Amino acid sequence: MKLSMIPVLSAALAAVLAPSALAGGREPGSLLIYPVHRSGGYFTVVSVTNTNLVPANQLSLGGTTAAHFQYVNVDPNPYNPFRPYGCSTFDRVEILTPADTLSVLTTCHNASGPQQEGYLVVAAEDPRAFHVPWSHNWLLGSEFVVNGSGGVYSIEAVALQSPVAAGQPTDLNTNSKYDFDNAEYQPLPDVLYIDSFVALGGSQLALINFTGEPEDVNTVLFSVWNNYEFPLSVTLQFNCWFDQPLTRISNLFSESFLQGTPHDPRELDLNCNGTSDLMNGWAQIQSIGVRMPGGASVSSDGAMLGALTCGVISAINGGRLLAESRTKQSNGSFRYR
């Protein structure tokens, strides 16, 4: 091997083995998004950790930050679970000292109310000011939820970094929003993926719309393939947030429907007899337009985040974030109080 090649190969190997390449994107950020919370009659524990270890002293806050919790609680619509009547926000602020971790039961931490649910945004703020979001790329988070039958699942929070210089305000355009535009915070994915689902698993899908206002309607295209690469599709309209069984989104996610499609007769064989026992597949989720309730267009493509969760009874095949495309959507935002 020529000596001149050694630096090139060493640099290439270093790039492959760099921690950022192995982290899978799960790095600390300045803003955390929890795809689901259940409060008041439910049991959800939310944890936030400040990984900044710089000690505070009489002259400096060190790695201290404020954490602004904003619980988005839906006003459910009994006639259409995908179109809640509204979403309201309850907020409170906690101080995280260097190396601090905080865990809260949302029933106590959120506004009191019967069986509230929705999603949660936690943003780093300057602890010396009132509601001034700032760049503090040191936050990590996760949650675990106990369902009605005692089943437990856990989900990591989505951490978004800010490209703004550390310790500086992030609301660059002073619009009282966290803008996911790669200027204030990282952009959101353009396409989401359910890497796999089991039709009889009782999985639910939680999905958040981040383009426009909570009342604006996002039309979503689900492109679905079964275990024989047989293509299917369905569209859904929702506003703000929902967490519903896949089978309520469409019957094409059901065992009975997938049994009637061309499928692999040997896949997901549970008793090793060479015959398939359960139907499964995967799905791609993409916004195809956001509009106001009156019909006026907000955007031809909206920004979303979500997770697979578990229902009131089932605790199977849930508790994971949706996979994300490399292509990003820069029109997402969240209005802070």
Secondary structure, DSSP 8 states (H G I E B T S, - for coil): --TTHHHHHHHHHHHHHSHHHHSTT---BSEEEEEEEEESSSEEEEEEEE-------SS--TT-EEEEEEEEEEE--TT-TTS-SEEEEEEEEEEE-TT-EEEEEHHHHS---TTEEEEEEEEEE-TTSSS-BB--TTEEEEEEEE-TTS-EEEEE-EEE---S-TTSB--TT-SSEEEESSSSS--EESEEEEEEEETTS-EEEEEEE-SS-TTSEEEEEEEEEETT--EEEEEEEEESEEEEEHHHH-GGGSHHHHHTS---TTSS-SSSSSS--S-EEEEEEEEEEEE-TTS-EEESS--EEEEEEE-SS--SS--EE-EE-SSEE--EEEE--
